[in-house]
Amino acid sequence: MKHNLINKKDQMLLIDFVCTALDIDARLFSRLLDKKEIRVNTVISSQNLPLRAGDMVSVFLPQKFVERQDKPLEVVFVNEHILIFNKPQGIAVEDYQKLVQKQYPKSVLAHRLDRNTGGILVFGANVQCGEALLQAFKQHKVIKTYYARVHGRWQVNQSFRAWIFKDAKLSQSRVFDTKRVGCKEIETHFENIKEVVPIVSMGVSTHTANDNTTWIRVMPKTGRTHQIRAHLCHLQHPIVGEGKYSLQQYRQANLDFQKQGIRYQQLFAMSIKFVGLVGELEYLNDRIFEIK
């Protein structure tokens, strides 16, 4: 699939621009570069060069990395103010936004999900509501709950604090136990899921009895780039199917899961609850919108 992207910043490295715009990692970028799948202003690029504002970058992403986009939108909740959908895995939010805007031309994206994360994605039904919802996410007026399948047996129900550093050159974040220069504090709450989870409705197996994995509930208290994925890897429980934030000891297990048909990281945004909204969106406070 061909992606045409316009750069808006001078001196931004090609790798930073492509990895951020398409939510891919540095390894995939390097493969695309080697296979001459990246063009800058129609010219094949073989180097990671700085871009100029206005440069057009064309990326030919192999079909296996692109989820089919002819499926109907899966609506979680829609009214005159807010649109909530269940985004499938394998599609970037920019591409999903185009699908939404075909049916809802005035819709405005309120937040982001990684390409390979499925689940709740929120839009404003118009510009005014979109801006209000965007600010709600920035001001942490949204309680988000994710389900993740992680390697190893998760035993505790508690919150963990740490420090995260975003490496823009590698399009990757690193987590530390103590504060370091350039780091931002993060907090994530984790719980073992003992009940039968509704994620089966998304076509994902929840069977973990005979393998060394655990389904857990994740509630990020802060919202940093790749926070959940990087934090779980730091805690020695990387997400099943994860490529960027994983550990060598689980490499073979991930390959085995791929053979079983697990193509993407097992991370899903399952529900959201708004708190502290004012004005015409105040009625949304304390309502839980979830995938069932």
N, C-alpha and C positions, 0 to 999 in steps of 0.2 A: 504494500500500500504506500502511495506517495503522499508525503506531508510537505506542504510549502509553508515555510515559516519566515516571518519578517523580523529581523533584529532591530531593536530600538536604542541600543546603547553602544557607544564607541568603546573600542578596546576590550570588548567581552570575548573571552576565548571561545572558540567553536565548541569545544567539549562542554563547557559550562552552559552554553546556550541550548545545545541539542539535548543534553541530559535533563535539564530543567524543563524544557518545553515538552518533551515526550516522556518524561519520567522513566528514563532508562539508566542503566549503570554504565560505568566507565568501560567495562569489559565489552559490552555490546556495542558501545560507541566505537571502540578500537576495531572490532570485527567489521562494522559497517564501513569504517574508513579504509581498512585493508581491502575490502571487496568493492571499493569505489562506488558505494551506495550513497555518498553524500556529495552534493554539489553546492557551490557558493556562486550565486549569480550565473547559473547554468554551467559553470566550469567545475569539472570533477576535482574534489579536494583530497589530497593525500597527506596533509599535514594539519596539525591542530594550531591554526593561525588565529590571531585576533581579528574580530569582525569590526566593521564600521556600521554606524547607524544607517538603516535603510537596506542593508544587505539582505538578499533573499536566499535562504538556505532550504534546499530540497533534500529530503531524506526518504530513501526507499526502504521501508521497514518490511522485512519478510512477513508473509501472511501468517506464519505460525505464531507471530507475536501480536497479531491483531485479532481481536474477537469479532465474530460476524456482527455486522451492525444493522441487519435487516429484521431483527427481532422487535416486536412491539414494546413500547415503554411499559415497565411494570410499576404501576402507580401504588404508592403507599397512602398518600393523602393529597388531595387537590381542592383548593377553593379560590376565591377571588384575591387572596393575599399571599398564599404560600403553596408551593408545589414540592412534593416529596416523592422521590422515586427510589427504587431498588436498582442501583447501578450494577451491571454484571462485571465480573472480573475480566481483565485483559483489554479494557478500553480506557483511553485517557479521558480525563474530565472535559478537555477541550472538544474532543470528538463527540462525547456524549451530550455536551451542551448544544452542539449543532443539531443533534437529533431532537432534543427537547424543543429547541427554537423553531423547528419545522411545524410543531403542533401548537406551541405557545410562543409566538414571535416576540412578545414583550418580556419574556422571562429573563431573570438576572441570576447568575450563579452566586451563591452565598458563601461557599467554602470549597475545599478541595478533598479529594481522596486519591491515593496512589493508584496508578494504572491497574495494578494487580490486586488491589483491595476491592472487595465487593460490598454492596450494602447501601445504607441510607445516604442520599445526596439531596441537598436542599436548594431550592431556587425561590427567589421572590417572584410573584406573579407579574410585577411591574417594577419600574425603576425605583419608585419610592419605597416599596416593601423590600426590594432587593438590597437597597442601601441600609435599611434598618436591620435586616437580618445579617448582613455582612458585619455591621458594627456589633451585633449581639455575639457573633462568633469571636470577634477580636477582643471583646470585653469579657469573655468567659461567662456569658449568660446562657450557655447551652451545656447541658450535661450529656456527654456522649458515652455510650456503652458499646464495646466491641466484644466479639468472641474470637478466640484464637486457639489453634491447635498447636501445641508446642512439643518439642522433643523433651524426653525425660518425664519423670513423675513429679508434678507440681504438688507441694504439700501445704503451703501456707496461704492464708487469706490476710493480706496486709498491704499497706502503701509503702513504696520505696522512693526515696529522694536520691537524686544524683545530679551530675553536671554534664551537659551535652555540648559538643563542639561541632559546628557544621563546616566541613571541608568543601568549599565551593569547587575547587579544582577537581576533586574526585567525585563530586555530587554524592557525598556520603557523610554521615554523622558518626561521631565517636562519643562514648559515654565514659565518665570517670566518677569515682567515688568521692573525690575531693575537688574543690574549686581550682580551676586553672585559667590562665589568661585566655580570653576570648570565649569562655564557656558561659552558658546560661543554665540556670537551675531548672530541673524538671521534677515532677512528681507523678507517679502512676500507681493506681490501685489495682491489685490482682486478686481474683478469687477462683478457687477450684469449682468447676461446674459439675455437680453431682446428678442433677435432674436430666431428663431427656430434653435436649435442646431443640429449638425450632429451626435450627439451621438445616435440618433434613429437607425442609421445603425448598432450599436453594440447590438441591441435588448434590449435597456433599455428605459423605459418609461420616457418621459420628462414632464409628466403632473403634475403640481403643483398647479393648480387653486383652488382645494378644500382641500388642506392639507397645513400644516404650514411648508413648505419647500421652498428652493430657489436654482436654479442652478446658480453657479458662475464660473467665469473664474479665475484661480489661476496661478500666475507667481512667483515662488520662485527666489529671487535674490541671496540667499545662498543655499547651499545644505547639510543640516544637516539630520541626521537620524530621520525619521518620522516627519520632519519639518512641512509639510502641515497639517497632521492629528493632531499633538499636538497643533499647533498654532491656528487652528480653534476651537478646544475644549477650549483652553484658552480664546478665544474671545467669548465664550458662543454660538457658532454655530457649534457643532460637525457634522461630516459627517454622513449622513443617512446610517444605516447598520454597523456603526463602533462599534467594541466591546471594544477595548483597550482604545481608547480616546473618551469617551462619558460622558454624564451627567445623573444623576438619573432621572431627569425630562423627559428625552426622552426615557426611557427604554421601556415603553409600546408602544410608537410610533414605535420603532425599531422592537418589537415583531409583531406588526400589519403589518409592511412592509415585514417581513419574511413570514407571511401567504400569502402575495400577490406575493411571489416568488422572492423577493430581498434577495439573499443569501450572497452578499458581500458588502463591503463598496463602496459607490457610488463615486469613485474617478478614473479618467481616464486621462492618459497622451495623449493629443490630437495632439500636434505638437511640432516640434523642429526647430530651425534655428541656423546654425553655423555662428560664427563671428571670425575673426582673425586667421583662419587656414592658414598654409603656406605649401610650397612644393607641392607635387602631389595632396593634398586634397584642395588646395586653391580655386579650382573651385566650391566647395560646399558652400563657404561663401555667406550669404544672401539668400540662397535658403530655402524655408519653406517646410518641409515634414510633412504632416498631414493626419489624418484619415478622410476620406470623406464618 
